[in-house]
Every structure is written in structure tokens, then in C-alpha cells.
């Protein structure tokens, strides 16, 4: 075990950028307004478990199912694409039969622990020590929990207009991330 603060910081910053919890605040607020409650503890715990599990067994699971990492990333980019369209156009694509909560789907997966995050974890595993990645995941989950818990206060602080602007801006950013993830991985599917 090679515990290294520099690695933890580097991996933590990469995961923070990929998870983009600040950018998902408009989605979280919308889901909370539609459903009334988001269980911050459950969403954080489940997303952390998904990430840590995928770090150690993800590639094996994908191989067992006959899915390569590139195909997984393309599928994830399509989900992100539709979430971005919801944000930009103000439409509702995601529908569930009388949902009680959005804590697991779509918050824990795919917003926090989505294909982009999982693909990043597999890439990080080849460069950094697993213990440092796990610590970075846990730090990010604490940040996710705080943002989920404070989403109501953030909404009040920004107001309806401010939230609308942030939602559209981050929708475009999320759309760009989806396109980049798609473009970076789709070529490998046809080779």
C-alpha cells in the first residue's frame, strides 16, 4: 500500500471534474421539485459503493457480459446527451412509473457514478494506487453529500432565474462532455 497525498489530490480533482456535482445542481433541484425529496445519504452511499465496486471489478464485469470499456463509454455518453437536452430545452425525457425518489436513479447512477466516472476510474487504476483512488472517491462522496444536502439553500440563493441560467449553461457543458466522450470512444467500435 502506497499512501500518497499527491496522488489522492490528483485523482480527487479528476473525479471532481468528471462527477461535476456543481454542474448537476439544476438537475438535482428539478428532481427534488418533481419528487419532493431526495435522500442525500442514500444517493451518496450508493454512488460511492458503485464507484468503489466498479474500480475493482468493473472491467471484469464488462468483459464477462461481452461489453468493452469503449462501448460502455458510448452508452454512457448517450445517457448524458439526453440529460443535457432536458436541461437545455426544458423538456422531460426521463420518465418513471410513479417514482418515489430519485436518489438511486438518476442521481447515484448515472449522474454521479455514470459511464464517464466509471471509465475514468478504470483509466486511473492503471496509473495510480488503488488505496489513493478509494480515498479520493470517499472525499468526492463527502462533497456530493454536502451539495445534495444544501441543494435547497443553493436554489434559494440563486433564485428561479439564476437557476434557469445555470441549468442552461451546465446543460451545454454536459452536452459537450457527452459529445466528447462519444467521439473519443465511438471510433474504437468500428476498428
N, CA, C and O of each residue as an XYZ file, in Angstrom:
764
protein
N       0.839     -1.182      0.000
C       0.000      0.000      0.000
C       0.881      1.241      0.000
O       1.704      1.437      0.894
N       0.696      2.066     -1.006
C       1.450      3.309     -1.112
C       0.515      4.496     -0.966
O      -0.039      4.990     -1.949
N       0.345      4.946      0.263
C      -0.498      6.089      0.575
C       0.249      7.354      0.153
O       1.361      7.600      0.622
N      -0.361      8.169     -0.740
C       0.325      9.339     -1.280
C      -0.680     10.485     -1.434
O      -1.616     10.401     -2.229
N      -0.469     11.560     -0.659
C      -1.381     12.700     -0.693
C      -1.434     13.354     -2.064
O      -2.488     13.832     -2.483
N      -0.309     13.379     -2.762
C      -0.275     13.991     -4.093
C      -1.174     13.204     -5.058
O      -1.927     13.797     -5.830
N      -1.093     11.887     -5.012
C      -1.951     11.047     -5.854
C      -3.420     11.237     -5.483
O      -4.281     11.336     -6.357
N      -3.696     11.286     -4.186
C      -5.074     11.476     -3.722
C      -5.625     12.793     -4.254
O      -6.757     12.854     -4.733
N      -4.816     13.850     -4.166
C      -5.253     15.162     -4.656
C      -5.499     15.130     -6.164
O      -6.526     15.619     -6.635
N      -4.571     14.564     -6.914
C      -4.700     14.497     -8.372
C      -5.938     13.703     -8.780
O      -6.749     14.171     -9.580
N      -6.077     12.507     -8.229
C      -7.227     11.656     -8.553
C      -8.517     12.331     -8.102
O      -9.520     12.287     -8.813
N      -8.497     12.951     -6.935
C      -9.671     13.646     -6.407
C     -10.133     14.760     -7.326
O     -11.331     14.925     -7.552
N      -9.187     15.528     -7.859
C      -9.536     16.624     -8.766
C     -10.091     16.096    -10.088
O     -11.037     16.661    -10.638
N      -9.502     15.014    -10.594
C     -10.012     14.408    -11.829
C     -11.445     13.930    -11.615
O     -12.326     14.208    -12.428
N     -11.673     13.212    -10.522
C     -13.025     12.708    -10.234
C     -14.012     13.855    -10.005
O     -15.160     13.780    -10.445
N     -13.576     14.906     -9.325
C     -14.445     16.065     -9.081
C     -14.907     16.675    -10.401
O     -16.071     17.044    -10.554
N     -13.974     16.777    -11.356
C     -14.312     17.339    -12.665
C     -15.269     16.425    -13.428
O     -16.202     16.900    -14.076
N     -15.039     15.116    -13.350
C     -15.879     14.171    -14.094
C     -17.263     14.044    -13.455
O     -18.274     14.035    -14.157
N     -17.307     13.947    -12.129
C     -18.597     13.846    -11.434
C     -19.401     15.129    -11.644
O     -20.613     15.081    -11.854
N     -18.724     16.272    -11.586
C     -19.328     17.586    -11.839
C     -20.592     17.804    -11.014
O     -21.641     18.153    -11.556
N     -20.490     17.597     -9.710
C     -21.652     17.732     -8.828
C     -22.200     19.153     -8.822
O     -23.406     19.349     -8.673
N     -21.333     20.142     -8.983
C     -21.795     21.532     -9.033
C     -22.641     21.747    -10.287
O     -23.658     22.440    -10.246
N     -22.216     21.152    -11.397
C     -22.957     21.286    -12.648
C     -24.288     20.564    -12.645
O     -25.176     20.892    -13.431
N     -24.434     19.584    -11.768
C     -25.693     18.838    -11.726
C     -26.702     19.434    -10.750
O     -27.804     18.905    -10.606
N     -26.347     20.517    -10.083
C     -27.275     21.149     -9.132
C     -28.629     21.446     -9.781
O     -29.656     21.152     -9.170
N     -28.679     22.021    -11.001
C     -30.001     22.269    -11.596
C     -30.825     20.996    -11.785
O     -32.041     21.016    -11.590
N     -30.186     19.901    -12.159
C     -30.905     18.635    -12.325
C     -31.428     18.158    -10.973
O     -32.573     17.721    -10.858
N     -30.576     18.246     -9.954
C     -30.951     17.816     -8.607
C     -32.140     18.634     -8.090
O     -33.079     18.082     -7.517
N     -32.090     19.947     -8.297
C     -33.182     20.820     -7.859
C     -34.470     20.469     -8.603
O     -35.538     20.397     -7.995
N     -34.371     20.251     -9.918
C     -35.552     19.858    -10.697
C     -36.152     18.551    -10.185
O     -37.366     18.440    -10.011
N     -35.289     17.565     -9.946
C     -35.775     16.276     -9.448
C     -36.415     16.424     -8.074
O     -37.441     15.807     -7.790
N     -35.804     17.244     -7.223
C     -36.365     17.467     -5.893
C     -37.719     18.158     -5.982
O     -38.634     17.843     -5.221
N     -37.844     19.104     -6.917
C     -39.129     19.794     -7.098
C     -40.203     18.850     -7.629
O     -41.366     18.954     -7.239
N     -39.823     17.930     -8.516
C     -40.781     16.976     -9.086
C     -41.199     15.922     -8.066
O     -42.370     15.549     -7.991
N     -40.227     15.442     -7.275
C     -40.484     14.298     -6.401
C     -40.622     14.657     -4.930
O     -41.082     13.839     -4.134
N     -40.228     15.871     -4.562
C     -40.399     16.306     -3.188
C     -39.241     16.022     -2.257
O     -38.999     16.791     -1.327
N     -38.514     14.932     -2.484
C     -37.439     14.588     -1.543
C     -36.361     13.777     -2.256
O     -36.647     12.905     -3.077
N     -35.139     14.089     -1.921
C     -34.005     13.282     -2.377
C     -33.243     12.866     -1.127
O     -32.841     13.705     -0.320
N     -33.053     11.586     -0.981
C     -32.331     11.068      0.173
C     -30.833     11.218     -0.097
O     -30.230     10.390     -0.780
N     -30.241     12.287      0.449
C     -28.832     12.611      0.204
C     -27.896     11.503      0.673
O     -26.926     11.166     -0.006
N     -28.199     10.939      1.846
C     -27.351      9.877      2.400
C     -27.349      8.659      1.478
O     -26.296      8.110      1.154
N     -28.542      8.251      1.063
C     -28.674      7.063      0.215
C     -27.998      7.268     -1.145
O     -27.273      6.395     -1.622
N     -28.240      8.428     -1.764
C     -27.639      8.720     -3.068
C     -26.118      8.726     -2.969
O     -25.438      8.182     -3.839
N     -25.582      9.337     -1.918
C     -24.130      9.404     -1.736
C     -23.543      8.022     -1.483
O     -22.543      7.640     -2.089
N     -24.173      7.281     -0.585
C     -23.690      5.940     -0.239
C     -23.708      5.008     -1.453
O     -22.729      4.312     -1.723
N     -24.822      5.001     -2.178
C     -24.943      4.115     -3.339
C     -23.940      4.493     -4.426
O     -23.302      3.618     -5.012
N     -23.796      5.789     -4.699
C     -22.834      6.191     -5.735
C     -21.413      5.843     -5.325
O     -20.617      5.427     -6.166
N     -21.077      6.004     -4.043
C     -19.746      5.615     -3.560
C     -19.513      4.117     -3.692
O     -18.444      3.686     -4.124
N     -20.515      3.322     -3.319
C     -20.401      1.863     -3.455
C     -20.254      1.440     -4.915
O     -19.468      0.548     -5.233
N     -21.017      2.086     -5.800
C     -20.919      1.773     -7.227
C     -19.501      2.057     -7.718
O     -18.905      1.236     -8.415
N     -18.965      3.220     -7.353
C     -17.624      3.599     -7.826
C     -16.543      2.669     -7.291
O     -15.680      2.218     -8.044
N     -16.586      2.383     -5.995
C     -15.549      1.531     -5.406
C     -15.651      0.108     -5.959
O     -14.635     -0.514     -6.269
N     -16.862     -0.399     -6.079
C     -17.051     -1.737     -6.654
C     -16.544     -1.779     -8.089
O     -15.831     -2.704     -8.479
N     -16.916     -0.771     -8.868
C     -16.504     -0.751    -10.274
C     -14.991     -0.612    -10.416
O     -14.402     -1.147    -11.355
N     -14.365      0.100     -9.493
C     -12.903      0.244     -9.520
C     -12.228     -1.117     -9.508
O     -11.255     -1.341    -10.229
N     -12.744     -2.025     -8.687
C     -12.086     -3.323     -8.525
C     -12.608     -4.414     -9.456
O     -11.843     -5.285     -9.870
N     -13.892     -4.382     -9.791
C     -14.443     -5.481    -10.595
C     -15.088     -5.034    -11.906
O     -15.608     -5.863    -12.653
N     -15.058     -3.752    -12.185
C     -15.746     -3.213    -13.352
C     -15.317     -3.796    -14.679
O     -16.151     -4.231    -15.473
N     -14.026     -3.805    -14.920
C     -13.550     -4.310    -16.208
C     -13.888     -5.785    -16.370
O     -14.248     -6.226    -17.462
N     -13.772     -6.551    -15.282
C     -14.123     -7.969    -15.321
C     -15.601     -8.186    -15.609
O     -15.962     -9.075    -16.380
N     -16.461     -7.369    -14.989
C     -17.908     -7.481    -15.214
C     -18.237     -7.171    -16.670
O     -19.011     -7.884    -17.309
N     -17.641     -6.104    -17.182
C     -17.892     -5.734    -18.576
C     -17.432     -6.840    -19.531
O     -18.139     -7.186    -20.477
N     -16.240     -7.391    -19.271
C     -15.729     -8.473    -20.120
C     -16.633     -9.696    -20.041
O     -16.919    -10.329    -21.057
N     -17.085    -10.029    -18.826
C     -17.974    -11.177    -18.628
C     -19.265    -11.012    -19.434
O     -19.790    -11.980    -19.984
N     -19.767     -9.784    -19.497
C     -21.001     -9.512    -20.222
C     -20.748     -9.275    -21.712
O     -21.681     -9.041    -22.479
N     -19.492     -9.339    -22.105
C     -19.155     -9.145    -23.512
C     -19.178     -7.698    -23.954
O     -19.341     -7.402    -25.138
N     -19.016     -6.798    -22.999
C     -19.029     -5.366    -23.293
C     -17.638     -4.807    -23.013
O     -17.071     -5.033    -21.944
N     -17.100     -4.086    -23.972
C     -15.796     -3.463    -23.733
C     -15.997     -2.064    -23.146
O     -17.100     -1.519    -23.187
N     -14.938     -1.498    -22.608
C     -14.999     -0.191    -21.947
C     -15.455      0.890    -22.922
O     -16.198      1.794    -22.541
N     -15.020      0.805    -24.164
C     -15.394      1.816    -25.163
C     -16.905      1.799    -25.414
O     -17.527      2.859    -25.491
N     -17.494      0.625    -25.541
C     -18.947      0.515    -25.746
C     -19.699      1.074    -24.539
O     -20.713      1.756    -24.688
N     -19.193      0.776    -23.350
C     -19.789      1.281    -22.114
C     -19.748      2.808    -22.094
O     -20.721      3.459    -21.713
N     -18.622      3.366    -22.503
C     -18.476      4.820    -22.525
C     -19.416      5.457    -23.547
O     -19.978      6.520    -23.285
N     -19.595      4.822    -24.706
C     -20.513      5.341    -25.723
C     -21.947      5.319    -25.182
O     -22.684      6.291    -25.349
N     -22.343      4.225    -24.540
C     -23.684      4.129    -23.959
C     -23.887      5.221    -22.906
O     -24.939      5.859    -22.866
N     -22.895      5.431    -22.067
C     -22.971      6.469    -21.046
C     -23.068      7.858    -21.653
O     -23.769      8.722    -21.128
N     -22.363      8.074    -22.764
C     -22.402      9.386    -23.414
C     -23.801      9.676    -23.961
O     -24.236     10.827    -23.975
N     -24.502      8.642    -24.407
C     -25.862      8.820    -24.924
C     -26.811      9.211    -23.785
O     -27.668     10.076    -23.962
N     -26.661      8.582    -22.629
C     -27.478      8.943    -21.457
C     -27.208     10.403    -21.066
O     -28.142     11.165    -20.818
N     -25.930     10.783    -21.014
C     -25.574     12.165    -20.686
C     -26.145     13.141    -21.716
O     -26.598     14.231    -21.366
N     -26.119     12.743    -22.982
C     -26.653     13.568    -24.065
C     -28.123     13.904    -23.813
O     -28.530     15.059    -23.939
N     -28.916     12.894    -23.458
C     -30.337     13.134    -23.218
C     -30.583     13.950    -21.949
O     -31.503     14.766    -21.908
N     -29.773     13.738    -20.921
C     -29.894     14.569    -19.718
C     -29.594     16.026    -20.055
O     -30.268     16.930    -19.561
N     -28.581     16.258    -20.898
C     -28.230     17.613    -21.314
C     -29.370     18.256    -22.107
O     -29.674     19.435    -21.925
N     -29.997     17.474    -22.986
C     -31.126     18.007    -23.752
C     -32.269     18.427    -22.828
O     -32.908     19.454    -23.055
N     -32.523     17.637    -21.793
C     -33.547     18.013    -20.813
C     -33.227     19.367    -20.198
O     -34.103     20.218    -20.050
N     -31.953     19.556    -19.841
C     -31.538     20.802    -19.194
C     -31.649     21.993    -20.142
O     -32.131     23.056    -19.749
N     -31.213     21.826    -21.366
C     -31.167     22.938    -22.315
C     -32.556     23.305    -22.835
O     -32.911     24.482    -22.903
N     -33.325     22.305    -23.194
C     -34.618     22.539    -23.835
C     -35.791     22.619    -22.866
O     -36.898     22.989    -23.256
N     -35.550     22.272    -21.607
C     -36.622     22.316    -20.617
C     -37.690     21.264    -20.855
O     -38.861     21.472    -20.538
N     -37.282     20.130    -21.414
C     -38.219     19.039    -21.673
C     -37.954     17.903    -20.699
O     -36.920     17.882    -20.032
N     -38.877     16.963    -20.617
C     -38.704     15.827    -19.722
C     -38.655     14.546    -20.541
O     -39.667     14.113    -21.092
N     -37.479     13.944    -20.618
C     -37.290     12.688    -21.344
C     -37.357     11.519    -20.373
O     -37.970     10.491    -20.659
N     -36.712     11.693    -19.208
C     -36.682     10.630    -18.198
C     -38.050     10.508    -17.553
O     -38.550     11.461    -16.956
N     -38.646      9.349    -17.670
C     -39.949      9.096    -17.049
C     -39.885      7.778    -16.296
O     -39.240      6.827    -16.736
N     -40.555      7.736    -15.167
C     -40.599      6.524    -14.358
C     -42.030      6.336    -13.888
O     -42.768      7.305    -13.714
N     -42.411      5.108    -13.687
C     -43.755      4.818    -13.179
C     -43.846      5.290    -11.732
O     -43.262      4.677    -10.838
N     -44.569      6.363    -11.505
C     -44.776      6.905    -10.167
C     -43.537      6.818     -9.280
O     -43.543      6.099     -8.281
N     -42.476      7.543     -9.634
C     -41.263      7.464     -8.827
C     -41.476      8.045     -7.436
O     -42.151      9.061     -7.271
N     -40.898      7.394     -6.448
C     -40.988      7.877     -5.071
C     -39.790      8.758     -4.734
O     -39.904      9.698     -3.947
N     -38.641      8.448     -5.332
C     -37.422      9.199     -5.080
C     -36.491      9.079     -6.282
O     -36.595      8.143     -7.075
N     -35.597     10.024     -6.400
C     -34.608      9.989     -7.486
C     -33.222      9.720     -6.915
O     -32.220      9.951     -7.591
N     -33.153      9.236     -5.683
C     -31.866      9.067     -5.010
C     -30.943      8.104     -5.738
O     -29.748      8.372     -5.862
N     -31.479      6.983     -6.223
C     -30.636      5.997     -6.895
C     -30.565      6.310     -8.388
O     -29.482      6.551     -8.920
N     -31.706      6.308     -9.061
C     -31.736      6.621    -10.490
C     -32.539      7.890    -10.633
O     -33.670      7.914    -10.149
N     -32.065      8.925    -11.242
C     -30.821      9.068    -11.971
C     -29.678      9.728    -11.202
O     -28.632      9.995    -11.793
N     -29.842     10.003     -9.886
C     -28.777     10.740     -9.196
C     -27.539      9.885     -8.946
O     -26.463     10.209     -9.449
N     -27.666      8.792     -8.176
C     -26.485      7.962     -7.903
C     -25.927      7.388     -9.201
O     -24.717      7.378     -9.425
N     -26.840      6.908    -10.055
C     -26.441      6.422    -11.373
C     -27.483      6.887    -12.367
O     -28.655      6.563    -12.176
N     -27.150      7.614    -13.404
C     -25.839      7.859    -13.983
C     -25.226      9.226    -13.698
O     -24.121      9.493    -14.171
N     -25.906     10.121    -12.931
C     -25.342     11.462    -12.746
C     -24.008     11.460    -12.005
O     -23.049     12.079    -12.466
N     -23.935     10.772    -10.862
C     -22.702     10.788    -10.077
C     -21.776      9.660    -10.507
O     -20.632      9.904    -10.889
N     -22.256      8.449    -10.447
C     -21.435      7.281    -10.811
C     -21.865      6.765    -12.176
O     -22.330      5.633    -12.308
N     -21.705      7.604    -13.182
C     -22.103      7.235    -14.534
C     -20.962      6.650    -15.333
O     -19.889      6.352    -14.808
N     -21.224      6.495    -16.615
C     -20.235      5.873    -17.503
C     -18.932      6.673    -17.566
O     -17.845      6.098    -17.616
N     -19.050      7.995    -17.563
C     -17.842      8.823    -17.589
C     -16.984      8.604    -16.353
O     -15.764      8.474    -16.447
N     -17.631      8.566    -15.195
C     -16.922      8.331    -13.937
C     -16.302      6.940    -13.924
O     -15.148      6.775    -13.528
N     -17.054      5.953    -14.350
C     -16.558      4.575    -14.327
C     -15.417      4.360    -15.317
O     -14.446      3.669    -15.011
N     -15.536      4.947    -16.489
C     -14.459      4.849    -17.468
C     -13.206      5.536    -16.921
O     -12.095      5.031    -17.079
N     -13.394      6.678    -16.284
C     -12.270      7.398    -15.675
C     -11.619      6.551    -14.593
O     -10.392      6.503    -14.505
N     -12.421      5.880    -13.767
C     -11.872      5.030    -12.707
C     -10.989      3.921    -13.281
O      -9.924      3.625    -12.741
N     -11.441      3.314    -14.376
C     -10.629      2.260    -14.997
C      -9.306      2.826    -15.517
O      -8.262      2.181    -15.414
N      -9.362      4.033    -16.073
C      -8.138      4.674    -16.566
C      -7.204      5.027    -15.403
O      -5.994      4.818    -15.491
N      -7.764      5.557    -14.322
C      -6.956      5.947    -13.160
C      -6.290      4.739    -12.517
O      -5.167      4.829    -12.021
N      -6.986      3.614    -12.529
C      -6.456      2.405    -11.888
C      -5.141      1.958    -12.525
O      -4.292      1.363    -11.861
N      -4.979      2.247    -13.807
C      -3.741      1.842    -14.479
C      -2.568      2.759    -14.133
O      -1.415      2.407    -14.384
N      -2.850      3.933    -13.557
C      -1.783      4.893    -13.263
C      -1.531      5.121    -11.772
O      -0.423      5.494    -11.388
N      -2.540      4.901    -10.929
C      -2.427      5.249     -9.514
C      -2.730      4.053     -8.623
O      -3.353      3.081     -9.050
N      -2.276      4.144     -7.375
C      -2.512      3.093     -6.382
C      -3.997      3.060     -5.997
O      -4.629      4.103     -5.830
N      -4.531      1.865     -5.861
C      -5.958      1.693     -5.547
C      -6.363      2.385     -4.251
O      -7.446      2.966     -4.182
N      -5.522      2.336     -3.225
C      -5.857      2.960     -1.942
C      -6.047      4.461     -2.092
O      -6.932      5.044     -1.465
N      -5.221      5.089     -2.920
C      -5.335      6.530     -3.142
C      -6.592      6.866     -3.937
O      -7.215      7.902     -3.702
N      -6.966      6.011     -4.864
C      -8.194      6.223     -5.636
C      -9.409      6.088     -4.722
O     -10.338      6.892     -4.803
N      -9.409      5.073     -3.849
C     -10.529      4.872     -2.922
C     -10.689      6.083     -2.002
O     -11.807      6.541     -1.767
N      -9.581      6.598     -1.484
C      -9.648      7.781     -0.613
C     -10.193      8.978     -1.392
O     -11.006      9.740     -0.869
N      -9.752      9.146     -2.631
C     -10.244     10.247     -3.465
C     -11.736     10.097     -3.738
O     -12.467     11.087     -3.756
N     -12.192      8.863     -3.952
C     -13.627      8.610     -4.146
C     -14.397      9.028     -2.891
O     -15.421      9.705     -2.983
N     -13.900      8.622     -1.719
C     -14.587      8.940     -0.459
C     -14.658     10.449     -0.222
O     -15.678     10.958      0.243
N     -13.584     11.158     -0.540
C     -13.583     12.622     -0.398
C     -14.634     13.235     -1.318
O     -15.372     14.133     -0.913
N     -14.701     12.747     -2.561
C     -15.687     13.261     -3.502
C     -17.111     12.943     -3.064
O     -18.019     13.745     -3.281
N     -17.311     11.794     -2.459
C     -18.649     11.427     -1.982
C     -19.092     12.354     -0.848
O     -20.272     12.692     -0.753
N     -18.161     12.763      0.005
C     -18.495     13.731      1.063
C     -18.931     15.052      0.429
O     -19.901     15.664      0.876
N     -18.216     15.492     -0.613
C     -18.584     16.725     -1.315
C     -19.965     16.573     -1.962
O     -20.793     17.480     -1.889
N     -20.203     15.432     -2.589
C     -21.507     15.151     -3.216
C     -22.613     15.235     -2.159
O     -23.651     15.856     -2.387
N     -22.385     14.612     -1.016
C     -23.375     14.620      0.064
C     -23.695     16.058      0.499
O     -24.861     16.415      0.664
N     -22.665     16.869      0.681
C     -22.864     18.259      1.116
C     -23.680     19.031      0.080
O     -24.605     19.761      0.437
N     -23.344     18.873     -1.193
C     -24.077     19.578     -2.247
C     -25.527     19.097     -2.311
O     -26.440     19.912     -2.445
N     -25.749     17.779     -2.216
C     -27.120     17.261     -2.224
C     -27.918     17.808     -1.042
O     -29.080     18.187     -1.190
N     -27.288     17.844      0.124
C     -27.957     18.313      1.337
C     -28.312     19.796      1.245
O     -29.351     20.227      1.744
N     -27.433     20.573      0.598
C     -27.627     22.024      0.535
C     -28.319     22.480     -0.748
O     -28.398     23.683     -0.997
N     -28.816     21.566     -1.560
C     -29.399     21.946     -2.852
C     -30.568     22.923     -2.698
O     -30.753     23.805     -3.538
N     -31.345     22.771     -1.643
C     -32.455     23.703     -1.399
C     -31.963     25.109     -1.113
O     -32.524     26.080     -1.621
N     -30.923     25.228     -0.308
C     -30.353     26.542      0.009
C     -29.696     27.164     -1.221
O     -29.770     28.373     -1.439
N     -29.051     26.312     -2.020
C     -28.421     26.806     -3.254
C     -29.494     27.325     -4.201
O     -29.306     28.344     -4.866
N     -30.617     26.622     -4.260
C     -31.732     27.055     -5.109
C     -32.257     28.414     -4.661
O     -32.500     29.288     -5.494
N     -32.435     28.603     -3.354
C     -32.921     29.878     -2.832
C     -31.923     31.002     -3.108
O     -32.312     32.121     -3.440
N     -30.641     30.692     -2.968
C     -29.605     31.696     -3.178
C     -29.576     32.164     -4.645
O     -29.433     33.357     -4.913
N     -29.710     31.236     -5.575
C     -29.651     31.582     -6.998
C     -30.967     32.147     -7.521
O     -30.972     32.952     -8.453
N     -32.078     31.731     -6.927
C     -33.381     32.157     -7.410
C     -33.759     31.392     -8.667
O     -32.949     30.662     -9.237
N     -35.010     31.575     -9.090
C     -35.522     30.825    -10.237
C     -34.783     31.209    -11.522
O     -34.421     30.337    -12.312
N     -34.561     32.501    -11.731
C     -33.887     32.958    -12.944
C     -32.437     32.505    -12.960
O     -31.951     31.996    -13.970
N     -31.749     32.689    -11.847
C     -30.343     32.269    -11.755
C     -30.194     30.776    -11.967
O     -29.265     30.324    -12.636
N     -31.111     30.014    -11.396
C     -31.081     28.561    -11.551
C     -31.328     28.166    -13.004
O     -30.709     27.235    -13.517
N     -32.238     28.882    -13.660
C     -32.506     28.626    -15.075
C     -31.286     28.875    -15.940
O     -30.992     28.097    -16.848
N     -30.572     29.965    -15.659
C     -29.359     30.286    -16.412
C     -28.285     29.235    -16.159
O     -27.658     28.743    -17.098
N     -28.074     28.889    -14.884
C     -27.071     27.870    -14.541
C     -27.429     26.544    -15.200
O     -26.557     25.846    -15.717
N     -28.708     26.202    -15.182
C     -29.179     24.945    -15.790
C     -28.856     24.905    -17.278
O     -28.366     23.888    -17.771
N     -29.116     25.975    -17.996
C     -28.851     26.006    -19.441
C     -27.346     25.970    -19.719
O     -26.897     25.253    -20.613
N     -26.574     26.736    -18.962
C     -25.124     26.769    -19.162
C     -24.523     25.388    -18.907
O     -23.743     24.887    -19.717
N     -24.887     24.778    -17.784
C     -24.343     23.460    -17.476
C     -24.926     22.385    -18.396
O     -24.302     21.345    -18.607
N     -26.109     22.630    -18.939
C     -26.663     21.716    -19.927
C     -25.791     21.682    -21.173
O     -25.523     20.615    -21.726
N     -25.351     22.857    -21.609
C     -24.467     22.928    -22.779
C     -23.128     22.265    -22.463
O     -22.577     21.551    -23.301
N     -22.599     22.499    -21.254
C     -21.333     21.872    -20.861
C     -21.491     20.353    -20.811
O     -20.626     19.623    -21.295
N     -22.586     19.878    -20.229
C     -22.845     18.441    -20.163
C     -22.995     17.850    -21.562
O     -22.533     16.739    -21.825
N     -23.638     18.590    -22.451
C     -23.778     18.150    -23.840
C     -22.402     18.026    -24.500
O     -22.136     17.065    -25.221
N     -21.532     19.007    -24.246
C     -20.176     18.960    -24.805
C     -19.394     17.768    -24.254
O     -18.659     17.111    -24.992
N     -19.552     17.490    -22.964
C     -18.880     16.335    -22.356
C     -19.404     15.047    -22.994
O     -18.627     14.139    -23.286
N     -20.710     14.968    -23.208
C     -21.309     13.780    -23.825
C     -20.768     13.574    -25.237
O     -20.426     12.454    -25.618
N     -20.691     14.650    -26.008
C     -20.179     14.556    -27.377
C     -18.709     14.147    -27.370
O     -18.290     13.309    -28.168
N     -17.931     14.739    -26.468
C     -16.502     14.402    -26.370
C     -16.319     12.929    -25.991
O     -15.500     12.233    -26.592
N     -17.070     12.456    -25.007
C     -16.998     11.066    -24.574
C     -17.404     10.130    -25.712
O     -16.790      9.082    -25.913
N     -18.432     10.515    -26.447
C     -18.893      9.716    -27.588
C     -17.816      9.675    -28.673
O     -17.456      8.603    -29.159
N     -17.308     10.843    -29.046
C     -16.317     10.928    -30.127
C     -15.023     10.189    -29.776
O     -14.406      9.557    -30.633
N     -14.624     10.278    -28.510
C     -13.373      9.633    -28.091
C     -13.475      8.117    -28.103
O     -12.456      7.434    -28.204
N     -14.668      7.584    -28.005
C     -14.822      6.133    -27.874
C     -15.498      5.440    -29.057
O     -15.327      4.235    -29.243
N     -16.262      6.184    -29.855
C     -17.033      5.543    -30.923
C     -16.137      4.997    -32.033
O     -16.469      3.984    -32.648
N     -15.018      5.649    -32.296
C     -14.109      5.180    -33.360
C     -13.639      3.765    -33.107
O     -13.520      2.963    -34.033
N     -13.374      3.462    -31.848
C     -12.855      2.127    -31.486
C     -13.876      1.035    -31.747
O     -13.502     -0.131    -31.871
N     -15.140      1.374    -31.834
C     -16.178      0.368    -32.071
C     -16.183     -0.120    -33.523
O     -16.681     -1.206    -33.817
N     -15.632      0.681    -34.412
C     -15.651      0.331    -35.834
C     -14.289     -0.105    -36.375
O     -14.114     -0.262    -37.584
N     -13.340     -0.296    -35.482
C     -11.996     -0.727    -35.912
C     -11.863     -2.216    -35.817
O     -10.808     -2.763    -36.136
